C-alpha cells in the first residue's frame, strides 16, 4: 500500500488526472522531509485538509545535498519516501531532482499550493503559475521548535 503511493512523474500525472475527473481538489506541497518529526506530521495533516488529495514533491538525495550540504540527507530518499507515504493524509509522493519544484508544479497543476508560514506567497516557488491557472496558494503555521536542522544539531552536540 505504502509503495503504491510513491510514483514516477508519468504515473503520478495519470493518477492526478483521474482524481481531477472525479472533481477532487489537488493540494501540493514539497520538501526534503529528512528525519520526519511532529512538525512535519502536523504540517502535512493541515495541508491535506485544504484539498481532497495531497501530492507531495520530495527532493531526491542529490537535490537535498545541493541545498543542505554534503552531510545531508540523514535518511535516504527511499526511507524518506516510505515514511511520508505511510502517513494516511499523504496521497501521493513524487521525487524531483531539481533545486526547486517549479517544473513539477507546472506538470501537476495543483488547485492548492501549500507551504509553511516561513514563506510568503511572494516567495513561494510556483505561486504565480498556480494563481495564473486559477488555483490558490496557502501558508500553514509551523509548529515552533521543531526542525530537522535543530534535531541534527542536537545529535551532533550530544556526541
C-alpha positions in Angstrom: 0.0 0.0 0.0 2.7 2.5 1.0 4.8 1.8 -2.1 1.8 2.4 -4.3 1.7 6.0 -3.2 5.3 6.6 -4.4 5.0 7.1 -8.1 7.1 8.2 -11.1 6.0 11.6 -12.6 4.3 9.9 -15.5 2.2 7.6 -13.3 1.5 10.4 -10.9 0.2 12.6 -13.7 -2.2 9.8 -14.7 -3.4 9.3 -11.1 -3.9 13.0 -10.7 -5.8 13.3 -14.0 -8.1 10.6 -12.7 -8.7 12.4 -9.4 -9.4 15.7 -11.3 -12.0 13.9 -13.5 -13.6 12.8 -10.2 -13.8 16.5 -9.1 -11.1 16.2 -6.5 -9.2 19.3 -5.4 -5.4 18.6 -5.6 -3.2 20.2 -2.9 0.5 20.1 -3.4 3.5 20.7 -1.1 7.1 19.8 -1.3 10.2 19.5 0.8 13.2 17.4 1.9 11.4 15.8 5.0 14.7 14.5 6.3 14.2 13.0 9.8 10.4 13.3 9.9 9.1 14.9 13.1 5.9 16.1 14.7 6.2 19.4 12.9 6.2 17.7 9.6 3.2 15.5 10.6 1.2 18.5 11.8 2.0 20.5 8.6 1.1 17.6 6.2 -2.1 16.9 8.0 -3.1 20.6 7.7 -2.0 20.7 4.1 -4.2 17.7 3.3 -7.2 19.4 4.9 -7.0 22.1 2.3 -7.8 19.8 -0.6 -9.3 16.4 -1.3 -5.9 14.8 -2.2 -2.4 15.7 -1.1 0.5 15.3 -3.5 4.0 15.7 -2.0 7.1 16.6 -4.1 10.1 15.0 -2.3 13.6 16.2 -3.0 15.9 13.4 -4.2 19.1 12.8 -2.2 21.2 14.7 -4.8 18.8 17.7 -4.5 19.0 17.7 -0.7 22.8 17.6 -0.8 22.9 20.6 -3.1 20.5 22.5 -0.8 21.6 21.4 2.7 25.3 20.3 2.3 27.2 17.1 1.8 26.3 15.6 5.2 22.6 15.6 4.2 20.2 13.9 3.9 20.5 11.8 7.0 17.7 9.5 5.7 17.8 8.3 2.1 15.2 9.2 -0.4 13.9 5.6 -0.2 13.5 5.8 3.6 12.0 9.4 3.5 9.5 8.5 0.8 8.3 5.3 2.6 7.8 7.2 5.9 6.0 10.1 4.2 3.8 7.7 2.1 2.9 5.8 5.3 1.0 8.9 6.6 -2.7 8.4 5.9 -3.1 12.1 4.8 -0.4 11.9 2.1 -2.0 10.5 -1.1 1.0 10.6 -3.4 4.7 11.1 -3.3 6.7 12.1 -6.4 10.5 12.7 -6.4 12.1 15.8 -8.0 15.8 16.2 -8.6 15.9 20.0 -9.3 16.6 22.6 -6.6 13.1 23.8 -6.8 9.7 22.1 -7.6 8.9 24.6 -10.3 8.8 22.1 -13.2 6.9 19.6 -11.0 4.3 22.2 -10.0 3.8 23.2 -13.7 3.3 19.5 -14.7 0.9 18.7 -11.8 -1.1 22.0 -12.0 -2.4 21.7 -8.4 -5.5 23.5 -7.3 -3.9 24.5 -4.0 -0.1 25.1 -3.5 0.8 24.8 0.2 3.9 25.9 2.1 4.8 26.7 5.7 4.4 30.2 7.1 8.2 30.7 6.9 7.4 31.6 3.3 5.2 34.4 2.0 3.0 33.9 -1.1 5.5 36.2 -3.0 8.5 33.9 -2.1 6.8 30.5 -2.8 8.2 28.9 -6.0 5.3 28.2 -8.4 2.8 30.5 -6.7 2.5 32.7 -9.8 1.9 29.7 -12.0 -0.8 28.3 -9.7 -2.6 31.6 -9.3 -2.5 32.3 -13.1 -4.1 28.9 -13.7 -7.0 29.5 -11.3 -5.5 27.9 -8.2 -4.8 29.2 -4.7 -1.7 29.5 -2.6 -1.9 28.9 1.2 0.6 29.1 4.0 0.3 27.0 7.2 1.6 27.9 10.6 4.6 25.7 11.5 5.0 24.0 14.9 7.6 26.1 16.7 10.7 24.5 18.0 10.8 21.6 15.5 13.1 21.4 12.5 15.3 18.7 11.1 18.3 21.0 11.3 17.8 21.6 15.0 17.5 17.8 15.6 20.7 17.2 13.6 22.5 19.9 15.6 21.2 18.4 18.9 22.5 15.0 17.9 25.9 16.4 16.9 26.3 18.3 20.2 25.4 15.1 22.2 28.4 13.5 20.6 
